[in-house]
Amino acid sequence: MPRPILATVHTAALRHNLDRARRAAVDARVWAVVKANAYGHGIERVYEGLRGADGFALLDLAEAERVRALGWRGPVLLLEGVFDARDLELCSRLDLWHTVHCDEQIDMLAAHKTLKPQRVFLKMNSGMNRLGFAPERFGSAWTRLNALPQVDEISLMTHFSDADGARGIAHQLEVFDRATHDLPGERSIANSAATLRHARQTRGDWVRPGIVLYGSAPDFPEHDAAHWQLQPTMTLSTKLIGVQTLKAGDTIGYGSNFTAEGPLTIGVAAVGYADGYPRHCNTGTPVLVNGVRTRMVGRVSMDMITVDLTPVPEAKFGTEVTLWGRSAVTGAVLPIDEVAQAAGTVGYELMCAVAPRVPFAPADGE
């Protein structure tokens, strides 16, 4: 038998979260963002749950080919555009829409020989200072694109840096609106946080939810997933493979950085940093054992962690341990954001970091 660790993908939760994003977006169309292999879930595994979207947004041509191979005939958007002039051939063949964020990409289009004009999303750097044309250059970039026979429709987009926090979006929205007020074209400006927190201000033609589709709150810890009515789409679970009884003064694991203050029963769970469980998690990181909330104790090893069994004295070899997601025993949920917070990171990273050696499976009945 293989090790008992398993990553479970919940199709029904994906559908639910997509519907939640759509309700927040009101009358806008919805891109389902599936970059980074659908945030670690696997594009093929999430497709059934997200095929109700109006389009799929992703990062590169390989991901686009996988979406087309699944039978998707609707819009597919390359969020960073093309990386090489040769990519435009595949854009034509696969009927891909693509972002244009720099002069070099316009140059590639101008030199591209095609009989079918391409749909592009012209990106503005409205303050994020990653990709996009500066506001004062945005109009000239639009004019240049509009003159190309290789270009069909031009949509306008930007990306918010602080939609999840106190600064908000007003400063960037003002920049974007001022630079685009006299330009035609559909707008796409709202990411996950803007879709949920600033729906009235960011109503456009397309919204781009990412992390919310996978059940993580974009503004945690101010709000958790339950606040936004999101459901976990990935459960990482394993089982106990050992139980130890400690006395006062006994230590646990490498570095002996946890010392029992009195009698203590601990369980050894088959998961470690080689599976993608964050090594930076320390004593106190929440886990569920048999659906009951308890804590990790000691240091994360390559293949094992140790957990406090005080709240679950009935636990034994083979008892379920939920690292994040939904317990199959009780249905209790351990939000991935809480585990990420204990590791000093975000839920996005934990989803994307699940190791290749961890098997995936659909939830029972899905």
C-alpha positions in Angstrom: 0.0 0.0 0.0 1.2 3.6 -0.7 1.7 6.1 2.1 -1.7 7.3 3.3 -1.3 11.0 2.3 -3.8 12.2 -0.2 -4.9 15.5 -1.8 -8.6 15.6 -2.6 -10.2 18.0 -5.1 -13.8 19.0 -4.4 -15.6 19.6 -7.7 -18.8 20.7 -6.0 -16.9 23.4 -4.0 -15.3 24.7 -7.2 -18.8 25.1 -8.7 -20.0 26.8 -5.5 -17.1 29.3 -5.4 -17.4 30.1 -9.1 -21.1 30.9 -8.5 -20.1 33.0 -5.5 -17.7 35.0 -7.7 -20.4 35.4 -10.4 -23.0 36.7 -7.9 -20.4 39.2 -6.6 -19.6 40.3 -10.2 -23.3 41.0 -10.9 -23.5 41.3 -14.7 -19.9 40.9 -15.6 -18.5 37.9 -17.4 -16.1 35.7 -15.3 -12.7 34.4 -16.2 -11.7 31.3 -14.2 -8.0 31.8 -13.5 -6.3 28.5 -13.8 -2.6 29.6 -13.9 0.0 27.6 -12.0 -1.8 24.4 -12.9 -5.0 25.7 -11.4 -3.3 26.8 -8.2 -1.8 23.4 -7.7 -5.1 21.5 -8.1 -4.5 20.4 -11.7 -6.2 21.9 -14.7 -7.8 18.6 -15.7 -9.1 18.1 -12.2 -10.8 21.5 -11.9 -12.2 21.7 -15.4 -15.5 20.1 -14.6 -16.1 22.4 -11.6 -15.1 25.6 -13.5 -16.5 25.0 -17.0 -19.4 27.2 -16.1 -17.1 30.2 -16.4 -17.2 32.5 -19.4 -13.5 31.9 -20.1 -10.3 30.5 -18.8 -7.3 32.8 -18.0 -3.9 31.3 -17.6 -0.2 31.9 -18.0 1.3 30.0 -20.9 0.7 28.1 -24.1 1.1 24.7 -22.5 -1.8 25.4 -20.1 -3.8 26.8 -23.0 -3.3 23.6 -25.0 -4.5 21.5 -22.1 -7.7 23.6 -21.7 -8.4 23.2 -25.5 -7.7 19.5 -25.3 -10.4 19.2 -22.6 -12.9 20.4 -25.2 -13.2 24.1 -24.2 -14.2 26.2 -27.2 -14.8 29.5 -25.4 -12.3 32.3 -24.7 -8.9 31.6 -23.3 -6.7 34.5 -22.2 -2.9 34.5 -21.8 -2.5 36.8 -18.7 1.1 37.8 -19.5 0.8 37.6 -23.3 3.3 36.0 -25.5 7.0 35.5 -24.6 8.3 35.0 -28.2 7.1 36.0 -31.7 6.6 32.3 -32.5 4.0 32.1 -29.8 1.6 34.1 -32.0 1.3 31.2 -34.4 -0.1 29.0 -31.7 -2.4 31.9 -30.6 -3.8 31.9 -34.1 -4.2 28.1 -34.2 -5.8 27.8 -30.7 -7.8 31.0 -31.0 -6.2 32.5 -27.9 -6.7 36.0 -26.6 -3.6 37.5 -25.2 -2.4 40.4 -23.0 -0.2 43.1 -24.5 1.8 44.9 -21.8 5.0 46.2 -23.6 6.3 47.6 -26.9 8.1 44.4 -27.7 4.8 42.5 -27.8 3.3 45.1 -30.2 6.4 44.7 -32.4 5.8 41.0 -32.5 2.2 41.5 -33.6 3.2 44.0 -36.2 5.6 41.5 -37.8 3.2 38.5 -37.5 1.8 37.1 -40.7 -1.8 36.0 -40.1 -5.1 36.0 -42.0 -7.1 36.1 -38.8 -6.8 39.2 -36.5 -6.3 38.5 -32.8 -8.1 39.7 -29.8 -5.8 41.5 -27.3 -6.1 42.9 -23.8 -4.0 46.1 -23.5 -2.7 46.3 -19.9 -2.0 49.5 -18.0 0.4 49.9 -15.1 -1.9 51.9 -12.9 0.3 51.6 -9.8 1.2 48.0 -9.3 4.5 48.6 -11.1 4.9 45.1 -12.6 3.6 44.8 -16.1 1.8 47.3 -18.3 2.1 50.6 -20.1 2.4 53.7 -18.0 -0.8 55.8 -18.0 0.7 58.6 -20.1 1.7 56.0 -22.8 -1.4 54.0 -22.7 -3.3 56.0 -25.4 -0.4 55.8 -27.9 -0.1 52.1 -27.3 -3.8 51.7 -28.0 -3.5 53.8 -31.2 -0.6 51.7 -32.5 -2.4 48.5 -31.8 -5.6 49.7 -33.4 -3.7 50.5 -36.6 -2.5 46.9 -37.0 -4.4 44.6 -39.4 -3.2 41.7 -37.1 -5.4 43.1 -34.3 -9.1 42.7 -33.9 -10.8 43.9 -30.8 -8.8 45.7 -28.0 -9.9 45.3 -24.4 -8.5 47.3 -21.6 -7.1 45.9 -18.3 -5.1 46.7 -15.2 -4.3 44.9 -11.9 -4.8 46.2 -8.3 -2.1 46.0 -5.8 -4.1 46.7 -2.6 -7.6 45.5 -3.2 -7.3 43.2 -0.2 -6.2 45.9 2.2 -6.8 49.3 3.8 -5.3 51.3 0.9 -7.9 49.9 -1.4 -8.3 50.6 -5.1 -9.3 54.3 -5.4 -5.9 55.6 -6.4 -5.4 53.1 -9.2 -9.0 53.2 -10.4 -8.7 57.0 -10.8 -5.6 56.6 -12.8 -7.1 53.9 -15.0 -10.4 55.8 -15.6 -8.6 59.1 -16.4 -6.4 57.4 -19.0 -9.1 55.3 -20.7 -12.2 57.5 -20.5 -12.2 58.2 -24.3 -11.1 54.8 -25.4 -13.5 52.1 -26.6 -13.2 48.4 -25.6 -14.3 46.1 -22.9 -12.8 46.5 -19.4 -11.3 43.9 -17.1 -9.9 45.3 -13.8 -11.2 43.2 -10.9 -9.1 40.4 -9.3 -10.5 38.2 -6.5 -10.2 40.8 -3.7 -11.7 43.6 -5.9 -14.5 41.3 -7.0 -15.6 40.6 -3.4 -14.7 43.8 -1.7 -15.1 46.5 -4.3 -17.8 45.1 -6.7 -19.6 48.5 -7.1 -16.5 50.4 -8.0 -15.0 47.8 -10.3 -17.9 46.7 -12.4 -16.5 46.0 -15.8 -17.1 43.6 -18.7 -14.9 40.8 -17.2 -13.7 39.9 -13.7 -10.7 37.7 -13.0 -11.2 35.7 -9.8 -8.4 33.4 -8.9 -7.8 32.4 -5.3 -11.5 32.7 -4.4 -12.3 29.9 -6.8 -10.2 27.6 -4.7 -11.8 28.5 -1.3 -9.2 30.9 0.1 -10.0 34.4 1.4 -8.1 37.0 -0.6 -8.1 39.4 2.5 -7.3 36.9 5.3 -7.0 37.5 8.2 -9.4 40.5 8.0 -12.0 38.1 6.6 -11.9 34.3 6.4 -13.3 32.0 3.8 -16.5 31.5 5.8 -17.2 35.2 5.8 -17.1 35.2 2.0 -19.1 32.0 1.8 -16.3 30.1 0.2 -15.7 26.3 0.4 -12.4 24.5 0.4 -11.6 22.9 -2.9 -8.5 21.0 -1.8 -8.1 18.8 1.2 -4.7 17.5 2.2 -5.1 14.5 4.5 -3.1 11.6 5.9 -3.2 9.1 8.7 -1.5 8.4 12.0 1.3 5.9 11.6 2.3 5.9 15.3 1.4 6.9 18.8 3.9 7.8 21.6 3.3 8.4 25.3 5.5 11.1 26.8 6.3 12.1 30.4 7.3 15.5 31.7 10.6 16.6 30.3 10.5 14.4 27.2 11.3 16.2 23.9 10.1 15.7 20.4 11.8 15.6 17.0 14.9 17.3 15.6 16.3 20.1 17.7 14.2 19.0 20.7 12.4 22.3 20.4 9.3 21.0 22.2 9.4 19.7 25.7 6.4 18.0 27.4 5.3 19.8 30.6 3.5 16.7 31.8 2.2 13.4 30.6 1.3 13.8 26.9 0.2 11.5 24.1 1.3 12.4 20.6 0.5 11.0 17.2 2.9 10.7 14.3 1.3 11.6 11.0 2.6 10.6 7.5 3.3 14.1 6.0 6.3 16.3 5.9 8.0 19.1 4.0 8.8 16.7 1.1 5.1 16.5 0.5 4.7 20.3 0.4 3.7 20.8 4.0 5.5 23.9 5.1 8.6 23.3 7.2 8.2 26.7 8.8 5.1 25.5 10.7 5.8 25.4 14.4 4.2 24.1 17.6 0.6 25.3 17.6 -0.1 25.0 13.9 -3.7 23.7 13.7 -4.6 20.3 12.5 -7.7 18.1 12.6 -7.4 14.5 14.0 -10.5 12.5 13.4 -12.2 15.8 12.6 -11.2 17.3 16.0 -9.1 20.4 16.1 -5.7 20.1 17.8 -2.2 21.3 17.2 1.1 20.2 15.8 4.0 19.9 18.2 7.7 20.0 17.5 9.4 20.5 14.1 8.2 19.4 10.7 10.4 16.6 9.3 10.8 15.5 5.7 8.1 12.8 6.0 6.5 13.2 9.4 4.9 15.6 11.8 3.8 15.0 15.4 0.4 16.1 16.8 -1.0 16.6 20.2 -3.7 13.9 20.9 -5.0 15.4 24.1 -8.4 16.4 22.5 -8.7 13.0 20.8 -7.7 10.3 23.2 -9.4 7.7 21.0 -7.0 8.3 18.2 -4.8 5.4 17.1 -2.8 4.0 14.2 -4.8 4.7 11.0 -6.8 7.7 12.4 -7.5 10.4 9.8 -5.4 13.6 10.0 -6.5 16.7 8.0 -3.7 19.2 7.3 -6.1 21.6 5.6 -9.5 21.3 4.0 -12.5 19.2 5.0 -12.4 16.2 7.3 -14.0 13.1 5.7 -15.0 11.9 9.2 -16.9 14.9 10.6 -17.1 17.4 7.7 -15.2 19.9 9.9 -13.2 22.4 8.0 -9.6 23.6 8.7 -9.1 26.7 6.4 -5.9 26.6 4.5 -5.4 30.3 5.3 -4.9 29.4 9.0 -2.2 26.9 8.2 -0.5 29.3 5.9 -0.6 32.0 8.5 1.2 29.7 11.0 3.9 29.1 8.3 4.3 32.8 7.6 2.9 32.6 4.1 -0.4 32.6 2.1 -2.8 29.9 1.1 -1.8 30.4 -2.6 1.7 29.0 -1.9 0.5 26.0 0.0 -1.8 25.0 -2.8 0.9 25.4 -5.4 3.5 23.6 -3.3 1.9 20.2 -2.9 4.7 17.9 -4.0 4.5 15.6 -7.1 4.7 12.5 -4.8 1.4 13.3 -3.3 -1.5 11.5 -5.1 -4.6 13.4 -6.0 -8.2 12.1 -6.1 -11.7 13.5 -6.6 -13.9 13.7 -3.6 -16.2 10.7 -3.0 -19.1 10.8 -5.4 -17.6 13.4 -7.7 
